[in-house]
Amino acid sequence: MFGNARILNFIIAIFAAIGLIAVLGIVGMAVMHVSMMHGVWSCSEAMRLWR
């Protein structure tokens, strides 16, 4: 199909690795945020009080 399928596979692997790292980072930050704030509602309450 492609003459340079090896390069295409390499690019796809790089994008897959970047996507995996991004998803794991976002999930990790969300878990840490929720555990630090003891729930989502207290976070929104703190944002409302901060304003």
N, C-alpha and C positions, 0 to 999 in steps of 0.2 A: 504494500500500500504506500508506504513512505520509503524513500531512499535513505533518509537519515533518521530512521526510527529510534536509533540509539540516543541521539541528541534529544528527540522528543520525549522519550522515556525519562531521560535525565532531568529535563525541565519539569515534567509532571511530578517526579519524585521530590524535587526542590519545593514546588508549590504545595505538595501534600505535607511535607515536613513543616513548612511555615504555617500552614493552616492548623496542623495539629498542635503546634506550640502556642498559637494564638488562642485556640479553643481552650487548651489546658490552662493558660494564663487567665483568661476571662473567668472560667469556672472557679479557679483557685481564688481570685480576687473576690468573686461573689460570695463564696463560702466564708472567707475570712471576714468580709464586711458584715454578713448576716450574723456570724458568731460573735463578732465584737460588739455589734449594736443590739444583740439579743432580740433579733427579729426585725422585720422590715418596717413595722409600724413605728417603732421608737426612732428609726432613722428619719422618717418623714416628719415626725413630731419635732425632732431636733432641728431639721431644716426650717420648719415653720417658726420655731422659737428663735432661730438664728437671725431670721429676717426681722 
